[in-house]
């Protein structure tokens, strides 16, 4: 039935949009950046609170 074609295209567009958004959101929140080891070592030196009085 040609009359039902716009509803089919609309549902396909909505499904594609939702899956695209879900994929992008998952990639954004599941990405864990790797810190270089030099920054990890330097951050430990600056966090120490040794007062020399």
C-alpha distance matrix in Angstrom:
0.0 3.8 5.5 5.9 7.4 10.8 11.3 11.0 13.4 15.6 16.1 16.9 19.3 20.9 21.4 22.9 25.1 26.4 27.3 28.9 31.0 32.0 33.1 35.2 36.7 37.7 39.3 41.1 42.7 43.3 45.3 49.0 51.2 54.3 57.5 60.3 63.3 65.6 63.9 64.0 67.7 68.5 66.6 68.9 72.0 71.0 70.0 73.5 75.6 79.1 81.6 84.9 87.6
3.8 0.0 3.8 5.4 5.4 8.4 10.2 10.2 11.6 14.0 15.3 15.9 17.7 19.7 20.7 21.8 23.7 25.5 26.5 27.7 29.7 31.1 32.2 33.9 35.7 36.9 38.2 40.0 41.7 42.6 44.3 48.1 50.0 53.2 56.3 59.0 62.2 64.3 62.5 62.9 66.6 67.2 65.4 67.8 70.8 69.7 68.9 72.5 74.5 78.1 80.4 83.7 86.4
5.5 3.8 0.0 3.8 5.6 7.2 8.4 9.8 11.5 12.8 14.3 15.8 17.3 18.8 20.3 21.7 23.2 24.7 26.3 27.5 29.2 30.6 32.1 33.7 35.1 36.6 38.1 39.6 41.2 42.3 44.2 47.9 50.0 53.2 56.3 59.2 62.3 64.4 62.4 62.7 66.5 66.9 65.0 67.4 70.4 69.1 68.2 71.8 73.6 77.3 79.5 82.9 85.4
5.9 5.4 3.8 0.0 3.8 5.7 5.6 6.5 9.0 10.3 11.0 12.7 14.6 15.8 16.9 18.7 20.3 21.6 23.0 24.6 26.2 27.4 28.9 30.7 32.0 33.3 35.0 36.6 38.0 39.1 41.1 44.8 46.9 50.2 53.3 56.2 59.3 61.5 59.5 59.7 63.5 64.0 62.0 64.3 67.4 66.2 65.2 68.7 70.6 74.2 76.6 79.9 82.5
7.4 5.4 5.6 3.8 0.0 3.9 5.5 5.1 6.3 8.6 10.0 10.6 12.3 14.3 15.4 16.5 18.3 20.1 21.2 22.4 24.3 25.8 26.9 28.6 30.3 31.6 33.0 34.6 36.3 37.3 39.0 42.8 44.8 48.0 51.1 53.9 57.0 59.2 57.3 57.6 61.4 61.9 60.0 62.5 65.5 64.3 63.5 67.1 69.1 72.6 75.0 78.3 80.9
10.8 8.4 7.2 5.7 3.9 0.0 3.8 5.4 5.1 6.1 8.6 9.8 10.5 12.2 14.2 15.2 16.3 18.3 20.0 20.8 22.4 24.2 25.6 26.8 28.4 30.1 31.5 32.7 34.5 35.9 37.5 41.3 43.2 46.5 49.5 52.3 55.5 57.5 55.5 55.9 59.7 60.0 58.1 60.6 63.5 62.1 61.4 65.0 66.8 70.4 72.7 76.0 78.5
11.3 10.2 8.4 5.6 5.5 3.8 0.0 3.8 5.5 5.1 6.2 8.6 9.8 10.5 12.3 14.2 15.2 16.5 18.3 19.8 21.1 22.4 24.2 25.8 26.9 28.4 30.2 31.5 32.9 34.2 36.2 39.9 42.1 45.5 48.5 51.5 54.5 56.7 54.5 54.7 58.5 59.0 56.9 59.2 62.2 60.9 59.9 63.5 65.3 68.9 71.2 74.6 77.1
11.0 10.2 9.8 6.5 5.1 5.4 3.8 0.0 3.8 5.4 5.2 6.2 8.6 9.9 10.6 12.2 14.2 15.5 16.6 18.2 20.0 21.1 22.4 24.3 25.8 27.0 28.6 30.3 31.8 32.7 34.6 38.4 40.5 43.7 46.9 49.8 52.8 55.1 53.1 53.3 57.0 57.7 55.7 58.1 61.1 60.0 59.1 62.6 64.6 68.2 70.6 73.9 76.6
13.4 11.6 11.5 9.0 6.3 5.1 5.5 3.8 0.0 3.8 5.5 5.1 6.1 8.6 9.9 10.4 12.1 14.2 15.4 16.2 18.2 19.8 20.9 22.4 24.1 25.6 26.9 28.4 30.3 31.3 32.9 36.7 38.6 41.8 44.9 47.7 50.9 53.0 51.0 51.4 55.2 55.6 53.8 56.3 59.2 58.1 57.3 60.9 62.9 66.5 68.8 72.1 74.8
15.6 14.0 12.8 10.3 8.6 6.1 5.1 5.4 3.8 0.0 3.8 5.4 5.1 6.2 8.6 9.9 10.5 12.2 14.2 15.2 16.4 18.2 19.9 21.1 22.4 24.2 25.7 26.9 28.5 30.0 31.7 35.5 37.4 40.9 43.8 46.8 49.9 51.9 49.8 50.1 53.9 54.2 52.2 54.7 57.6 56.3 55.4 59.0 60.8 64.5 66.7 70.0 72.6
16.1 15.3 14.3 11.0 10.0 8.6 6.2 5.2 5.5 3.8 0.0 3.8 5.4 5.1 6.1 8.5 9.8 10.6 12.2 14.0 15.3 16.4 18.2 20.0 21.0 22.4 24.3 25.7 27.0 28.1 30.2 33.9 36.2 39.5 42.6 45.6 48.6 50.8 48.8 48.8 52.6 53.2 51.1 53.4 56.4 55.2 54.2 57.7 59.6 63.2 65.6 69.0 71.6
16.9 15.9 15.8 12.7 10.6 9.8 8.6 6.2 5.1 5.4 3.8 0.0 3.8 5.5 5.2 6.1 8.5 10.0 10.6 12.0 14.2 15.3 16.3 18.2 19.9 21.0 22.5 24.2 25.9 26.7 28.5 32.3 34.4 37.6 40.7 43.6 46.6 48.9 47.0 47.2 50.9 51.6 49.7 52.1 55.1 54.1 53.2 56.7 58.8 62.4 64.8 68.1 70.9
19.3 17.7 17.3 14.6 12.3 10.5 9.8 8.6 6.1 5.1 5.4 3.8 0.0 3.8 5.5 5.1 6.0 8.6 10.0 10.4 12.1 14.1 15.2 16.4 18.1 19.9 21.1 22.4 24.3 25.6 27.1 30.9 32.7 36.1 39.1 41.9 45.1 47.1 45.1 45.5 49.2 49.7 47.8 50.3 53.2 52.0 51.2 54.8 56.9 60.4 62.8 66.0 68.7
20.9 19.7 18.8 15.8 14.3 12.2 10.5 9.9 8.6 6.2 5.1 5.5 3.8 0.0 3.8 5.5 5.1 6.1 8.6 9.8 10.5 12.1 14.1 15.4 16.4 18.1 19.9 21.0 22.5 23.9 25.9 29.5 31.7 35.1 38.1 41.1 44.2 46.3 44.1 44.2 48.0 48.4 46.3 48.7 51.7 50.4 49.4 53.0 54.9 58.5 60.8 64.2 66.8
21.4 20.7 20.3 16.9 15.4 14.2 12.3 10.6 9.9 8.6 6.1 5.2 5.5 3.8 0.0 3.8 5.5 5.2 6.2 8.5 10.0 10.5 12.2 14.3 15.4 16.4 18.3 20.0 21.2 22.1 24.3 27.9 30.3 33.6 36.7 39.7 42.7 45.0 43.0 42.9 46.7 47.4 45.4 47.6 50.7 49.7 48.6 52.1 54.2 57.7 60.2 63.5 66.2
22.9 21.8 21.7 18.7 16.5 15.2 14.2 12.2 10.4 9.9 8.5 6.1 5.1 5.5 3.8 0.0 3.8 5.5 5.2 6.0 8.6 9.9 10.5 12.2 14.2 15.3 16.5 18.3 20.1 20.9 22.5 26.3 28.3 31.6 34.7 37.6 40.6 42.8 41.0 41.2 44.9 45.6 43.7 46.1 49.1 48.1 47.4 50.9 53.1 56.6 59.1 62.3 65.1
25.1 23.7 23.2 20.3 18.3 16.3 15.2 14.2 12.1 10.5 9.8 8.5 6.0 5.1 5.5 3.8 0.0 3.8 5.5 5.1 6.1 8.5 9.9 10.6 12.2 14.2 15.4 16.5 18.4 19.8 21.4 25.1 27.0 30.4 33.3 36.3 39.5 41.5 39.3 39.6 43.4 43.8 41.8 44.3 47.2 46.0 45.2 48.8 50.8 54.4 56.8 60.0 62.7
26.4 25.5 24.7 21.6 20.1 18.3 16.5 15.5 14.2 12.2 10.6 10.0 8.6 6.1 5.2 5.5 3.8 0.0 3.8 5.4 5.2 6.0 8.5 9.9 10.5 12.1 14.2 15.3 16.5 17.9 20.0 23.6 26.0 29.4 32.4 35.5 38.5 40.6 38.4 38.4 42.2 42.7 40.6 42.8 45.9 44.7 43.7 47.2 49.2 52.7 55.1 58.5 61.1
27.3 26.5 26.3 23.0 21.2 20.0 18.3 16.6 15.4 14.2 12.2 10.6 10.0 8.6 6.2 5.2 5.5 3.8 0.0 3.8 5.5 5.0 6.0 8.6 9.9 10.5 12.2 14.2 15.5 16.1 18.1 21.8 24.2 27.4 30.6 33.7 36.5 38.9 37.0 36.9 40.6 41.4 39.5 41.6 44.8 43.9 42.9 46.4 48.6 52.1 54.7 57.9 60.7
28.9 27.7 27.5 24.6 22.4 20.8 19.8 18.2 16.2 15.2 14.0 12.0 10.4 9.8 8.5 6.0 5.1 5.4 3.8 0.0 3.8 5.5 5.2 6.3 8.6 10.0 10.7 12.3 14.5 15.4 16.8 20.5 22.4 25.7 28.8 31.7 34.8 36.9 35.0 35.2 39.0 39.6 37.8 40.2 43.2 42.2 41.5 45.0 47.3 50.7 53.3 56.4 59.3
31.0 29.7 29.2 26.2 24.3 22.4 21.1 20.0 18.2 16.4 15.3 14.2 12.1 10.5 10.0 8.6 6.1 5.2 5.5 3.8 0.0 3.8 5.4 5.2 6.0 8.5 9.9 10.5 12.3 14.0 15.6 19.2 21.3 24.8 27.6 30.8 33.8 35.8 33.6 33.7 37.5 37.9 35.8 38.3 41.2 40.0 39.2 42.7 44.8 48.3 50.7 54.0 56.7
32.0 31.1 30.6 27.4 25.8 24.2 22.4 21.1 19.8 18.2 16.4 15.3 14.1 12.1 10.5 9.9 8.5 6.0 5.0 5.5 3.8 0.0 3.8 5.5 5.2 6.1 8.6 9.9 10.7 11.9 14.2 17.7 20.3 23.7 26.7 29.9 32.7 35.0 32.8 32.6 36.4 37.1 34.9 37.1 40.2 39.2 38.1 41.6 43.7 47.2 49.8 53.1 55.9
33.1 32.2 32.1 28.9 26.9 25.6 24.2 22.4 20.9 19.9 18.2 16.3 15.2 14.1 12.2 10.5 9.9 8.5 6.0 5.2 5.4 3.8 0.0 3.8 5.6 5.2 6.2 8.7 10.2 10.5 12.2 15.9 18.2 21.4 24.6 27.6 30.5 32.9 31.0 30.9 34.7 35.5 33.7 35.9 39.0 38.3 37.4 40.9 43.3 46.6 49.3 52.5 55.4
35.2 33.9 33.7 30.7 28.6 26.8 25.8 24.3 22.4 21.1 20.0 18.2 16.4 15.4 14.3 12.2 10.6 9.9 8.6 6.3 5.2 5.5 3.8 0.0 3.8 5.4 5.1 6.1 8.7 10.0 10.9 14.6 16.4 19.8 22.7 25.8 28.9 30.9 28.8 29.1 32.8 33.4 31.5 34.0 36.9 35.9 35.3 38.8 41.1 44.6 47.1 50.2 53.1
36.7 35.7 35.1 32.0 30.3 28.4 26.9 25.8 24.1 22.4 21.0 19.9 18.1 16.4 15.4 14.2 12.2 10.5 9.9 8.6 6.0 5.2 5.6 3.8 0.0 3.8 5.5 5.1 6.2 8.4 10.2 13.6 15.9 19.5 22.2 25.5 28.4 30.4 28.1 28.0 31.8 32.3 30.1 32.4 35.4 34.3 33.3 36.8 39.0 42.5 45.0 48.2 51.0
37.7 36.9 36.6 33.3 31.6 30.1 28.4 27.0 25.6 24.2 22.4 21.0 19.9 18.1 16.4 15.3 14.2 12.1 10.5 10.0 8.5 6.1 5.2 5.4 3.8 0.0 3.8 5.4 5.4 5.8 8.3 11.7 14.6 17.9 20.9 24.2 26.8 29.3 27.2 26.7 30.5 31.4 29.3 31.3 34.6 33.8 32.7 36.1 38.4 41.8 44.5 47.8 50.7
39.3 38.2 38.1 35.0 33.0 31.5 30.2 28.6 26.9 25.7 24.3 22.5 21.1 19.9 18.3 16.5 15.4 14.2 12.2 10.7 9.9 8.6 6.2 5.1 5.5 3.8 0.0 3.8 5.7 5.4 6.1 9.9 12.0 15.3 18.4 21.5 24.4 26.7 24.8 24.8 28.5 29.4 27.6 29.8 32.9 32.3 31.6 35.0 37.5 40.8 43.6 46.7 49.7
41.1 40.0 39.6 36.6 34.6 32.7 31.5 30.3 28.4 26.9 25.7 24.2 22.4 21.0 20.0 18.3 16.5 15.3 14.2 12.3 10.5 9.9 8.7 6.1 5.1 5.4 3.8 0.0 3.8 5.8 5.8 9.1 10.9 14.6 17.2 20.5 23.5 25.4 23.1 23.2 27.0 27.5 25.5 27.9 30.9 29.9 29.2 32.7 35.1 38.5 41.0 44.2 47.1
42.7 41.7 41.2 38.0 36.3 34.5 32.9 31.8 30.3 28.5 27.0 25.9 24.3 22.5 21.2 20.1 18.4 16.5 15.5 14.5 12.3 10.7 10.2 8.7 6.2 5.4 5.7 3.8 0.0 3.8 5.7 8.1 10.9 14.4 16.9 20.4 23.0 25.1 22.7 22.2 26.0 26.7 24.3 26.4 29.6 28.6 27.5 30.9 33.2 36.6 39.3 42.5 45.4
43.3 42.6 42.3 39.1 37.3 35.9 34.2 32.7 31.3 30.0 28.1 26.7 25.6 23.9 22.1 20.9 19.8 17.9 16.1 15.4 14.0 11.9 10.5 10.0 8.4 5.8 5.4 5.8 3.8 0.0 3.8 6.3 9.7 12.7 15.7 19.1 21.4 24.0 22.0 21.2 25.0 26.1 24.1 25.9 29.2 28.8 27.6 30.9 33.4 36.7 39.6 42.7 45.7
45.3 44.3 44.2 41.1 39.0 37.5 36.2 34.6 32.9 31.7 30.2 28.5 27.1 25.9 24.3 22.5 21.4 20.0 18.1 16.8 15.6 14.2 12.2 10.9 10.2 8.3 6.1 5.8 5.7 3.8 0.0 3.8 6.3 9.5 12.6 15.9 18.5 21.0 19.1 18.8 22.5 23.6 21.9 23.9 27.1 26.7 26.0 29.3 32.1 35.2 38.1 41.1 44.3
49.0 48.1 47.9 44.8 42.8 41.3 39.9 38.4 36.7 35.5 33.9 32.3 30.9 29.5 27.9 26.3 25.1 23.6 21.8 20.5 19.2 17.7 15.9 14.6 13.6 11.7 9.9 9.1 8.1 6.3 3.8 0.0 3.8 6.5 9.4 12.8 15.1 17.7 15.8 15.1 18.9 20.1 18.4 20.3 23.5 23.3 22.6 25.8 28.7 31.7 34.7 37.6 40.8
51.2 50.0 50.0 46.9 44.8 43.2 42.1 40.5 38.6 37.4 36.2 34.4 32.7 31.7 30.3 28.3 27.0 26.0 24.2 22.4 21.3 20.3 18.2 16.4 15.9 14.6 12.0 10.9 10.9 9.7 6.3 3.8 0.0 3.8 6.4 9.7 12.6 14.7 12.9 13.0 16.6 17.6 16.3 18.6 21.5 21.3 21.2 24.5 27.4 30.4 33.3 36.0 39.3
54.3 53.2 53.2 50.2 48.0 46.5 45.5 43.7 41.8 40.9 39.5 37.6 36.1 35.1 33.6 31.6 30.4 29.4 27.4 25.7 24.8 23.7 21.4 19.8 19.5 17.9 15.3 14.6 14.4 12.7 9.5 6.5 3.8 0.0 3.8 6.5 9.1 11.7 10.6 10.4 13.8 15.3 14.6 16.6 19.4 19.9 20.0 22.9 26.2 28.8 31.9 34.4 37.9
57.5 56.3 56.3 53.3 51.1 49.5 48.5 46.9 44.9 43.8 42.6 40.7 39.1 38.1 36.7 34.7 33.3 32.4 30.6 28.8 27.6 26.7 24.6 22.7 22.2 20.9 18.4 17.2 16.9 15.7 12.6 9.4 6.4 3.8 0.0 3.8 6.4 8.4 6.8 7.0 10.5 11.6 11.0 13.4 15.9 16.3 16.8 19.7 23.0 25.5 28.6 30.9 34.4
60.3 59.0 59.2 56.2 53.9 52.3 51.5 49.8 47.7 46.8 45.6 43.6 41.9 41.1 39.7 37.6 36.3 35.5 33.7 31.7 30.8 29.9 27.6 25.8 25.5 24.2 21.5 20.5 20.4 19.1 15.9 12.8 9.7 6.5 3.8 0.0 3.8 5.5 5.6 6.7 9.1 10.3 11.1 13.3 15.2 16.2 17.3 19.9 23.3 25.3 28.4 30.4 34.0
63.3 62.2 62.3 59.3 57.0 55.5 54.5 52.8 50.9 49.9 48.6 46.6 45.1 44.2 42.7 40.6 39.5 38.5 36.5 34.8 33.8 32.7 30.5 28.9 28.4 26.8 24.4 23.5 23.0 21.4 18.5 15.1 12.6 9.1 6.4 3.8 0.0 3.8 5.4 5.0 6.3 8.6 9.9 11.1 13.1 14.8 15.8 17.8 21.5 23.1 26.4 28.2 31.9
65.6 64.3 64.4 61.5 59.2 57.5 56.7 55.1 53.0 51.9 50.8 48.9 47.1 46.3 45.0 42.8 41.5 40.6 38.9 36.9 35.8 35.0 32.9 30.9 30.4 29.3 26.7 25.4 25.1 24.0 21.0 17.7 14.7 11.7 8.4 5.5 3.8 0.0 3.8 5.4 5.2 6.2 8.6 10.3 11.2 12.8 14.7 16.5 20.0 21.5 24.5 26.0 29.7
63.9 62.5 62.4 59.5 57.3 55.5 54.5 53.1 51.0 49.8 48.8 47.0 45.1 44.1 43.0 41.0 39.3 38.4 37.0 35.0 33.6 32.8 31.0 28.8 28.1 27.2 24.8 23.1 22.7 22.0 19.1 15.8 12.9 10.6 6.8 5.6 5.4 3.8 0.0 3.8 5.4 5.1 6.0 8.8 10.1 10.8 12.3 14.9 18.2 20.2 23.1 25.1 28.6
64.0 62.9 62.7 59.7 57.6 55.9 54.7 53.3 51.4 50.1 48.8 47.2 45.5 44.2 42.9 41.2 39.6 38.4 36.9 35.2 33.7 32.6 30.9 29.1 28.0 26.7 24.8 23.2 22.2 21.2 18.8 15.1 13.0 10.4 7.0 6.7 5.0 5.4 3.8 0.0 3.8 5.6 5.3 6.7 9.2 10.5 11.0 13.3 16.9 19.0 22.2 24.3 27.9
67.7 66.6 66.5 63.5 61.4 59.7 58.5 57.0 55.2 53.9 52.6 50.9 49.2 48.0 46.7 44.9 43.4 42.2 40.6 39.0 37.5 36.4 34.7 32.8 31.8 30.5 28.5 27.0 26.0 25.0 22.5 18.9 16.6 13.8 10.5 9.1 6.3 5.2 5.4 3.8 0.0 3.8 5.5 5.5 6.9 9.3 10.5 11.9 15.6 16.9 20.3 21.9 25.7
68.5 67.2 66.9 64.0 61.9 60.0 59.0 57.7 55.6 54.2 53.2 51.6 49.7 48.4 47.4 45.6 43.8 42.7 41.4 39.6 37.9 37.1 35.5 33.4 32.3 31.4 29.4 27.5 26.7 26.1 23.6 20.1 17.6 15.3 11.6 10.3 8.6 6.2 5.1 5.6 3.8 0.0 3.8 5.4 5.3 6.7 8.9 10.7 14.0 15.5 18.4 20.1 23.8
66.6 65.4 65.0 62.0 60.0 58.1 56.9 55.7 53.8 52.2 51.1 49.7 47.8 46.3 45.4 43.7 41.8 40.6 39.5 37.8 35.8 34.9 33.7 31.5 30.1 29.3 27.6 25.5 24.3 24.1 21.9 18.4 16.3 14.6 11.0 11.1 9.9 8.6 6.0 5.3 5.5 3.8 0.0 3.8 5.5 5.4 6.3 9.1 12.3 14.6 17.6 19.9 23.4
68.9 67.8 67.4 64.3 62.5 60.6 59.2 58.1 56.3 54.7 53.4 52.1 50.3 48.7 47.6 46.1 44.3 42.8 41.6 40.2 38.3 37.1 35.9 34.0 32.4 31.3 29.8 27.9 26.4 25.9 23.9 20.3 18.6 16.6 13.4 13.3 11.1 10.3 8.8 6.7 5.5 5.4 3.8 0.0 3.8 5.5 5.3 6.7 10.4 12.4 15.7 18.0 21.5
72.0 70.8 70.4 67.4 65.5 63.5 62.2 61.1 59.2 57.6 56.4 55.1 53.2 51.7 50.7 49.1 47.2 45.9 44.8 43.2 41.2 40.2 39.0 36.9 35.4 34.6 32.9 30.9 29.6 29.2 27.1 23.5 21.5 19.4 15.9 15.2 13.1 11.2 10.1 9.2 6.9 5.3 5.5 3.8 0.0 3.8 5.6 5.8 9.1 10.3 13.4 15.2 18.9
71.0 69.7 69.1 66.2 64.3 62.1 60.9 60.0 58.1 56.3 55.2 54.1 52.0 50.4 49.7 48.1 46.0 44.7 43.9 42.2 40.0 39.2 38.3 35.9 34.3 33.8 32.3 29.9 28.6 28.8 26.7 23.3 21.3 19.9 16.3 16.2 14.8 12.8 10.8 10.5 9.3 6.7 5.4 5.5 3.8 0.0 3.8 5.6 7.9 10.1 12.6 14.9 18.2
70.0 68.9 68.2 65.2 63.5 61.4 59.9 59.1 57.3 55.4 54.2 53.2 51.2 49.4 48.6 47.4 45.2 43.7 42.9 41.5 39.2 38.1 37.4 35.3 33.3 32.7 31.6 29.2 27.5 27.6 26.0 22.6 21.2 20.0 16.8 17.3 15.8 14.7 12.3 11.0 10.5 8.9 6.3 5.3 5.6 3.8 0.0 3.8 6.3 9.3 12.2 15.1 18.3
73.5 72.5 71.8 68.7 67.1 65.0 63.5 62.6 60.9 59.0 57.7 56.7 54.8 53.0 52.1 50.9 48.8 47.2 46.4 45.0 42.7 41.6 40.9 38.8 36.8 36.1 35.0 32.7 30.9 30.9 29.3 25.8 24.5 22.9 19.7 19.9 17.8 16.5 14.9 13.3 11.9 10.7 9.1 6.7 5.8 5.6 3.8 0.0 3.8 5.9 9.3 12.0 15.3
75.6 74.5 73.6 70.6 69.1 66.8 65.3 64.6 62.9 60.8 59.6 58.8 56.9 54.9 54.2 53.1 50.8 49.2 48.6 47.3 44.8 43.7 43.3 41.1 39.0 38.4 37.5 35.1 33.2 33.4 32.1 28.7 27.4 26.2 23.0 23.3 21.5 20.0 18.2 16.9 15.6 14.0 12.3 10.4 9.1 7.9 6.3 3.8 0.0 3.8 6.2 9.6 12.4
79.1 78.1 77.3 74.2 72.6 70.4 68.9 68.2 66.5 64.5 63.2 62.4 60.4 58.5 57.7 56.6 54.4 52.7 52.1 50.7 48.3 47.2 46.6 44.6 42.5 41.8 40.8 38.5 36.6 36.7 35.2 31.7 30.4 28.8 25.5 25.3 23.1 21.5 20.2 19.0 16.9 15.5 14.6 12.4 10.3 10.1 9.3 5.9 3.8 0.0 3.8 6.4 9.5
81.6 80.4 79.5 76.6 75.0 72.7 71.2 70.6 68.8 66.7 65.6 64.8 62.8 60.8 60.2 59.1 56.8 55.1 54.7 53.3 50.7 49.8 49.3 47.1 45.0 44.5 43.6 41.0 39.3 39.6 38.1 34.7 33.3 31.9 28.6 28.4 26.4 24.5 23.1 22.2 20.3 18.4 17.6 15.7 13.4 12.6 12.2 9.3 6.2 3.8 0.0 3.8 6.2
84.9 83.7 82.9 79.9 78.3 76.0 74.6 73.9 72.1 70.0 69.0 68.1 66.0 64.2 63.5 62.3 60.0 58.5 57.9 56.4 54.0 53.1 52.5 50.2 48.2 47.8 46.7 44.2 42.5 42.7 41.1 37.6 36.0 34.4 30.9 30.4 28.2 26.0 25.1 24.3 21.9 20.1 19.9 18.0 15.2 14.9 15.1 12.0 9.6 6.4 3.8 0.0 3.8
87.6 86.4 85.4 82.5 80.9 78.5 77.1 76.6 74.8 72.6 71.6 70.9 68.7 66.8 66.2 65.1 62.7 61.1 60.7 59.3 56.7 55.9 55.4 53.1 51.0 50.7 49.7 47.1 45.4 45.7 44.3 40.8 39.3 37.9 34.4 34.0 31.9 29.7 28.6 27.9 25.7 23.8 23.4 21.5 18.9 18.2 18.3 15.3 12.4 9.5 6.2 3.8 0.0
